[in-house]
């Protein structure tokens, strides 16, 4: 139903411009594990040329960059808010405008939760695969097809979070190689885990001495690794990444920033009828290079 003419003009303008006027939050945790970029078409093929070829003594040797591609298509997401006619009449403080200014953070919050749900899952059948085209993002045998490195690599373990097991994962990830057999030279400095492991993660990343023995040996990860917790993770799940790299293990591809899609009025609703405002955004969360993340335990 088309909107009637009794909506105050300032609310209609607020509904149309609320997303644009809203301030995007720059403290969202997903930005630390996912690269965000805009899509320029409905379906976009992302291309990664991989690592640099390794020099050789043979002047006749010719190396090529190993092209890896991934097709990305955005999903449609909707958010509909309603305001009762009587609430509009009785609004003396202008607080209704907050409903519109809160739309962009609402979409960001959704993306944030989506990123960590996807990171926790590693589920190829639900969320797709990474650029190595393995069946799962976290797997025991990742191999860059056609690359110079023919040894599969493991970014998945079944280790309960502890300082010793964190060290095991850190050492394994620091030795990962790209498709040309160059070491990534990763230095994992971010731990993500479930809130139930908050105290343990704080000790691993902040205690100057190893907290699991009485020997008082130095903890090399103290103050060099940060952590945060996310409720989207399974209780035993923990992941480490090298936050210093410009490319993150996941991506957020945005085709359409949230905009006002439709407005209508339902006079049959209580409190003087209701005005509805429907917003629409198009984006997708996906996996990039699986060797940029290490799952310590699922």
C-alpha positions as CSV (number, residue, x, y, z in Angstrom):
1,X,0.0,0.0,0.0
2,X,1.4,3.4,-0.9
3,X,2.0,5.7,2.0
4,X,-0.7,8.3,2.7
5,X,0.0,12.0,2.9
6,X,-0.4,12.4,6.6
7,X,3.2,11.5,7.5
8,X,5.1,14.5,8.8
9,X,7.6,15.5,6.1
10,X,10.5,15.6,8.5
11,X,10.1,11.9,9.2
12,X,9.8,11.0,5.5
13,X,13.0,12.9,4.9
14,X,14.6,11.2,7.8
15,X,13.6,7.8,6.5
16,X,15.1,8.6,3.1
17,X,18.3,10.1,4.4
18,X,18.7,8.4,7.8
19,X,21.2,5.8,6.5
20,X,23.3,8.4,4.8
21,X,23.3,10.7,7.8
22,X,24.1,7.9,10.2
23,X,27.6,7.5,11.4
24,X,29.2,4.2,10.5
25,X,30.8,2.5,13.4
26,X,34.6,2.0,13.1
27,X,35.0,-0.3,16.0
28,X,33.2,-3.4,14.6
29,X,35.3,-6.5,15.4
30,X,34.7,-8.1,12.0
31,X,36.9,-5.5,10.4
32,X,39.9,-7.2,12.1
33,X,39.3,-10.5,10.4
34,X,37.5,-9.6,7.1
35,X,38.5,-7.4,4.2
36,X,35.5,-5.2,3.1
37,X,35.1,-4.0,-0.5
38,X,32.4,-2.9,-2.9
39,X,31.2,-5.0,-5.8
40,X,30.8,-3.4,-9.2
41,X,28.4,-5.9,-10.7
42,X,25.8,-8.5,-9.7
43,X,28.3,-11.3,-10.1
44,X,32.0,-10.6,-9.7
45,X,35.0,-12.9,-10.2
46,X,37.7,-12.2,-7.7
47,X,41.2,-13.0,-8.9
48,X,44.3,-13.7,-6.8
49,X,47.7,-14.1,-8.5
50,X,49.2,-15.8,-5.4
51,X,52.8,-15.6,-4.4
52,X,55.8,-14.4,-6.3
53,X,57.9,-16.9,-8.3
54,X,61.1,-18.1,-6.8
55,X,64.4,-17.0,-8.5
56,X,66.5,-19.8,-10.1
57,X,70.0,-20.2,-11.5
58,X,68.6,-21.4,-14.8
59,X,68.2,-18.5,-17.2
60,X,65.8,-20.5,-19.4
61,X,63.4,-21.3,-16.6
62,X,60.0,-19.5,-16.9
63,X,57.7,-19.2,-14.0
64,X,54.1,-18.0,-14.1
65,X,51.8,-16.5,-11.5
66,X,49.2,-19.0,-10.4
67,X,45.8,-17.4,-10.9
68,X,43.1,-18.3,-8.5
69,X,39.5,-17.1,-8.9
70,X,36.4,-17.0,-6.9
71,X,32.9,-15.9,-8.1
72,X,31.0,-13.8,-5.6
73,X,27.3,-12.9,-5.7
74,X,25.7,-10.7,-3.0
75,X,22.6,-11.7,-1.0
76,X,19.6,-9.6,-0.3
77,X,19.0,-8.4,3.2
78,X,15.9,-6.4,4.5
79,X,15.1,-4.4,7.6
80,X,11.6,-3.1,8.2
81,X,10.8,-0.6,11.0
82,X,7.4,0.7,12.0
83,X,6.1,3.7,13.8
84,X,2.6,4.1,15.3
85,X,0.7,7.2,14.2
86,X,0.0,8.2,17.8
87,X,3.7,8.0,18.6
88,X,4.4,10.4,15.8
89,X,1.8,12.8,17.2
90,X,3.1,12.5,20.8
91,X,6.8,12.7,20.0
92,X,8.0,15.8,21.7
93,X,11.7,15.0,21.9
94,X,12.5,13.9,18.3
95,X,13.7,10.5,19.5
96,X,11.9,8.9,16.6
97,X,14.7,10.1,14.4
98,X,16.9,7.7,16.1
99,X,15.1,4.8,14.5
100,X,16.4,5.9,11.2
101,X,19.9,6.8,12.3
102,X,20.2,3.4,13.8
103,X,19.6,1.6,10.5
104,X,23.2,1.6,9.3
105,X,24.6,0.3,12.6
106,X,21.9,-2.4,12.5
107,X,23.2,-3.7,9.2
108,X,26.8,-3.4,10.4
109,X,25.8,-5.5,13.5
110,X,24.3,-8.1,11.2
111,X,27.5,-8.2,9.1
112,X,29.6,-8.5,12.3
113,X,27.6,-11.5,13.5
114,X,27.6,-13.0,10.1
115,X,31.4,-12.8,9.8
116,X,32.0,-14.7,13.0
117,X,29.3,-17.3,12.3
118,X,31.0,-18.0,9.0
119,X,34.5,-18.0,10.5
120,X,33.3,-20.4,13.2
121,X,31.7,-22.8,10.7
122,X,34.2,-23.4,7.9
123,X,31.2,-25.1,6.2
124,X,31.7,-25.4,2.5
125,X,28.1,-26.6,1.8
126,X,26.6,-23.6,3.6
127,X,29.1,-20.8,3.1
128,X,31.3,-21.9,0.2
129,X,35.0,-22.6,0.0
130,X,38.2,-20.5,0.1
131,X,40.4,-19.8,-2.9
132,X,42.2,-23.2,-2.6
133,X,38.8,-24.8,-3.5
134,X,39.0,-27.3,-0.7
135,X,35.8,-28.8,0.7
136,X,36.1,-26.9,3.9
137,X,37.8,-23.6,4.9
138,X,39.4,-25.3,7.9
139,X,40.9,-28.6,6.7
140,X,43.7,-31.0,7.1
141,X,45.0,-30.9,3.5
142,X,45.0,-27.5,1.8
143,X,46.8,-27.4,-1.5
144,X,47.0,-24.7,-4.1
145,X,46.2,-26.5,-7.3
146,X,48.8,-25.9,-10.0
147,X,51.2,-24.3,-7.6
148,X,54.9,-25.0,-7.1
149,X,54.2,-26.0,-3.5
150,X,52.9,-29.6,-3.7
151,X,52.8,-30.3,0.0
152,X,49.4,-30.0,1.6
153,X,49.0,-27.8,4.7
154,X,46.8,-28.1,7.7
155,X,45.0,-25.1,9.3
156,X,42.8,-27.2,11.6
157,X,43.6,-28.8,14.9
158,X,41.7,-30.5,17.8
159,X,43.5,-28.7,20.7
160,X,41.8,-27.3,23.8
161,X,42.9,-23.6,24.3
162,X,45.9,-23.4,26.5
163,X,49.3,-21.6,26.4
164,X,51.0,-24.8,25.1
165,X,48.4,-25.4,22.5
166,X,48.3,-21.8,21.4
167,X,52.1,-22.1,20.9
168,X,51.6,-25.2,18.8
169,X,49.1,-23.4,16.5
170,X,51.3,-20.3,16.4
171,X,54.4,-22.4,15.3
172,X,52.4,-24.3,12.7
173,X,50.8,-21.2,11.2
174,X,54.2,-19.3,11.1
175,X,55.5,-21.9,8.7
176,X,52.7,-21.8,6.1
177,X,53.8,-21.4,2.5
178,X,52.1,-19.8,-0.5
179,X,51.5,-21.5,-3.8
180,X,55.1,-20.7,-5.0
181,X,56.6,-22.3,-1.9
182,X,57.5,-18.9,-0.3
183,X,56.9,-18.7,3.4
184,X,54.1,-16.4,4.3
185,X,56.1,-15.4,7.3
186,X,53.0,-15.0,9.3
187,X,53.2,-13.8,12.9
188,X,49.8,-14.6,14.4
189,X,48.9,-11.7,16.7
190,X,45.1,-12.0,17.2
191,X,43.2,-14.7,19.1
192,X,39.4,-15.0,18.7
193,X,37.5,-17.3,21.0
194,X,34.2,-17.8,22.8
195,X,33.4,-15.7,26.0
196,X,33.8,-18.8,28.2
197,X,37.5,-18.7,27.4
198,X,37.9,-15.0,28.3
199,X,40.0,-15.6,31.4
200,X,42.2,-18.1,29.7
201,X,42.7,-15.9,26.6
202,X,43.5,-12.9,28.8
203,X,46.3,-14.9,30.5
204,X,47.7,-16.3,27.3
205,X,47.9,-12.8,25.7
206,X,48.6,-10.6,28.8
207,X,50.4,-12.6,31.5
208,X,54.2,-12.0,31.3
209,X,54.8,-15.4,32.8
210,X,53.5,-18.8,31.7
211,X,50.4,-19.3,33.9
212,X,50.2,-23.1,33.4
213,X,53.4,-24.1,35.3
214,X,55.3,-23.1,38.4
215,X,58.6,-22.5,36.6
216,X,57.8,-18.8,36.0
217,X,59.2,-19.1,32.4
218,X,58.6,-16.1,30.1
219,X,55.4,-16.0,28.1
220,X,56.5,-14.8,24.6
221,X,53.0,-13.9,23.6
222,X,52.5,-11.4,26.5
223,X,51.5,-8.0,25.1
224,X,52.4,-9.2,21.5
225,X,49.1,-10.9,20.9
226,X,45.6,-9.4,21.4
227,X,42.3,-11.2,21.8
228,X,38.6,-10.7,21.8
229,X,35.6,-13.0,22.3
230,X,32.6,-13.5,20.2
231,X,29.4,-15.3,21.2
232,X,28.9,-16.7,17.6
233,X,31.8,-19.2,18.2
234,X,31.3,-22.7,19.6
235,X,32.4,-22.8,23.3
236,X,35.6,-24.6,22.5
237,X,36.4,-22.9,19.2
238,X,39.4,-20.6,18.9
239,X,41.1,-19.0,15.9
240,X,44.4,-17.2,15.4
241,X,45.3,-14.8,12.5
242,X,48.0,-12.4,11.6
243,X,46.2,-9.1,11.8
244,X,49.1,-7.2,10.4
245,X,48.5,-8.4,6.9
246,X,46.4,-6.1,4.6
247,X,44.5,-9.1,3.3
248,X,42.3,-10.9,5.8
249,X,41.1,-14.5,5.8
250,X,37.5,-13.5,5.2
251,X,35.8,-10.9,3.0
252,X,32.7,-8.8,3.1
253,X,31.6,-7.9,-0.5
254,X,29.0,-5.1,-0.6
255,X,27.0,-4.5,-3.8
256,X,24.4,-2.1,-2.2
257,X,24.7,-0.1,0.9
258,X,21.4,-0.1,2.9
259,X,18.9,2.3,1.4
260,X,15.2,3.0,1.8
261,X,13.3,0.6,-0.4
262,X,9.6,1.2,0.4
263,X,7.2,3.1,2.7
264,X,3.5,2.3,3.4
265,X,0.8,2.9,5.9
266,X,-1.6,0.4,7.5
267,X,-4.6,2.2,9.0
268,X,-5.9,-1.1,10.6
269,X,-3.1,-1.2,13.1
270,X,-3.7,0.1,16.7
271,X,-2.5,3.4,18.1
272,X,-3.6,5.4,15.0
273,X,-2.3,3.0,12.4
274,X,1.3,2.3,11.6
275,X,3.8,3.6,9.1
276,X,6.3,1.1,7.8
277,X,9.8,1.8,6.4
278,X,11.6,-1.0,4.6
279,X,15.4,-0.8,4.0
280,X,17.4,-3.0,1.7
281,X,21.1,-3.9,1.4
282,X,23.0,-6.4,-0.7
283,X,26.2,-8.0,0.6
284,X,27.8,-11.4,1.2
285,X,30.4,-12.7,3.6
286,X,32.8,-15.3,2.2
287,X,36.1,-17.1,2.6
288,X,39.4,-15.9,1.1
289,X,42.8,-17.6,1.7
290,X,42.3,-20.4,4.3
291,X,46.0,-20.3,5.2
292,X,45.6,-16.8,6.7
293,X,43.6,-18.4,9.6
294,X,44.2,-21.3,11.9
295,X,41.4,-23.0,13.8
296,X,42.8,-24.4,17.1
297,X,39.6,-26.3,17.9
298,X,36.2,-26.5,16.3
